[in-house]
């Protein structure tokens, strides 16, 4: 018996389901907020993995700019108090 294949066709890119949850990223030095690590990477000319590594290590990387996950910041926490 041949198995039936299900094919889903999307007419526009906006109809595509998300592949992952987006997480906002914040630069500690400039306090800029980016929609995704990829946006921050393009802005600072870093690799996307560098931004993610910084976020996972609480901002600790050997680059001039450091990043944290925006949704992990407490409302009362000031960016200046994060030790880099």
TORPADO-219184 format. One record per residue (C-alpha): z, y, x; residue number from 1; residue in one letter. Coordinates in pm, 1 decimal. Example, Ala and Ser with C-alpha at 12.3 -4.5 7.8 and 13.67 -1.06 7.14 Angstrom:
# TORPADO-219184
+----------+----------+----------+-----+--------+
:        z :        y :        x : num : residu :
+----------+----------+----------+-----+--------+
:    780.0 :   -450.0 :   1230.0 :   1 :      A :
:    714.0 :   -106.0 :   1367.0 :   2 :      S :
+----------+----------+----------+-----+--------+
//
This chain:
# TORPADO-219184
+----------+----------+----------+-----+--------+
:        z :        y :        x : num : residu :
+----------+----------+----------+-----+--------+
:      0.0 :      0.0 :      0.0 :   1 :      X :
:    -89.2 :    343.7 :    126.5 :   2 :      X :
:    183.6 :    605.1 :    110.8 :   3 :      X :
:    106.7 :    929.3 :    -66.1 :   4 :      X :
:    133.6 :   1238.9 :    148.6 :   5 :      X :
:    286.0 :   1556.8 :     17.3 :   6 :      X :
:    114.6 :   1869.7 :    142.2 :   7 :      X :
:    265.5 :   2212.3 :     80.9 :   8 :      X :
:     34.1 :   2508.1 :    118.2 :   9 :      X :
:    164.3 :   2860.3 :    177.4 :  10 :      X :
:    -66.0 :   3152.1 :    104.9 :  11 :      X :
:    132.8 :   3412.1 :    296.1 :  12 :      X :
:    369.0 :   3407.7 :    590.5 :  13 :      X :
:    640.1 :   3560.1 :    368.4 :  14 :      X :
:    642.2 :   3239.1 :    166.4 :  15 :      X :
:    742.6 :   3028.0 :    464.3 :  16 :      X :
:   1097.0 :   2892.3 :    452.0 :  17 :      X :
:   1325.3 :   3011.0 :    733.5 :  18 :      X :
:   1349.6 :   2768.6 :   1023.3 :  19 :      X :
:   1692.4 :   2892.0 :   1127.9 :  20 :      X :
:   1953.7 :   3144.2 :   1032.5 :  21 :      X :
:   1907.5 :   3481.3 :   1195.3 :  22 :      X :
:   2206.3 :   3628.3 :   1376.7 :  23 :      X :
:   2235.6 :   3991.8 :   1466.4 :  24 :      X :
:   2308.6 :   4084.5 :   1826.2 :  25 :      X :
:   2482.8 :   4394.9 :   1957.6 :  26 :      X :
:   2451.3 :   4541.7 :   2305.7 :  27 :      X :
:   2795.1 :   4628.5 :   2442.7 :  28 :      X :
:   2678.8 :   4917.6 :   2660.2 :  29 :      X :
:   2443.5 :   5096.0 :   2419.6 :  30 :      X :
:   2604.2 :   4970.5 :   2094.6 :  31 :      X :
:   2255.3 :   4906.9 :   1955.3 :  32 :      X :
:   2230.3 :   4635.9 :   1689.8 :  33 :      X :
:   1928.0 :   4403.2 :   1685.6 :  34 :      X :
:   1819.4 :   4169.5 :   1405.8 :  35 :      X :
:   1775.3 :   3871.1 :   1638.2 :  36 :      X :
:   1820.4 :   3781.1 :   2005.8 :  37 :      X :
:   1441.3 :   3793.0 :   2034.7 :  38 :      X :
:   1433.5 :   4159.6 :   1927.3 :  39 :      X :
:   1698.3 :   4245.1 :   2188.1 :  40 :      X :
:   1511.8 :   4045.4 :   2453.9 :  41 :      X :
:   1190.4 :   4236.4 :   2390.9 :  42 :      X :
:   1370.3 :   4571.0 :   2391.2 :  43 :      X :
:   1546.5 :   4511.1 :   2725.4 :  44 :      X :
:   1270.2 :   4295.6 :   2879.0 :  45 :      X :
:   1504.3 :   3994.9 :   2910.8 :  46 :      X :
:   1442.9 :   3630.7 :   2827.2 :  47 :      X :
:   1564.1 :   3530.0 :   2482.7 :  48 :      X :
:   1784.8 :   3263.5 :   2641.4 :  49 :      X :
:   1957.5 :   3532.7 :   2849.4 :  50 :      X :
:   2059.5 :   3717.0 :   2532.4 :  51 :      X :
:   2184.2 :   3396.3 :   2369.1 :  52 :      X :
:   2375.0 :   3298.2 :   2685.1 :  53 :      X :
:   2545.5 :   3636.8 :   2687.7 :  54 :      X :
:   2644.0 :   3598.6 :   2321.9 :  55 :      X :
:   2779.7 :   3248.5 :   2373.6 :  56 :      X :
:   2980.5 :   3358.0 :   2679.8 :  57 :      X :
:   3132.4 :   3663.7 :   2507.0 :  58 :      X :
:   2906.3 :   3909.3 :   2688.5 :  59 :      X :
:   2935.9 :   3763.9 :   3037.6 :  60 :      X :
:   2603.6 :   3758.0 :   3224.0 :  61 :      X :
:   2491.0 :   3898.3 :   3557.0 :  62 :      X :
:   2264.9 :   4168.9 :   3413.0 :  63 :      X :
:   2314.5 :   4543.6 :   3354.4 :  64 :      X :
:   2336.9 :   4496.3 :   2974.2 :  65 :      X :
:   2563.8 :   4253.0 :   2790.0 :  66 :      X :
:   2545.3 :   4118.3 :   2434.7 :  67 :      X :
:   2767.9 :   3971.2 :   2165.5 :  68 :      X :
:   2700.5 :   3825.0 :   1821.9 :  69 :      X :
:   2734.7 :   4114.3 :   1578.5 :  70 :      X :
:   2893.0 :   3899.7 :   1305.2 :  71 :      X :
:   3161.3 :   3774.3 :   1547.2 :  72 :      X :
:   3299.4 :   4123.7 :   1609.6 :  73 :      X :
:   3617.0 :   4215.6 :   1426.8 :  74 :      X :
:   3603.0 :   4536.9 :   1228.2 :  75 :      X :
:   3898.0 :   4674.7 :   1428.2 :  76 :      X :
:   3758.9 :   4575.1 :   1769.4 :  77 :      X :
:   3605.3 :   4852.0 :   1976.5 :  78 :      X :
:   3318.7 :   4753.7 :   2205.2 :  79 :      X :
:   3486.6 :   4922.7 :   2500.6 :  80 :      X :
:   3772.2 :   4669.9 :   2486.4 :  81 :      X :
:   3544.8 :   4370.7 :   2553.2 :  82 :      X :
:   3583.7 :   4280.9 :   2917.2 :  83 :      X :
:   3258.5 :   4216.3 :   3096.9 :  84 :      X :
+----------+----------+----------+-----+--------+
//
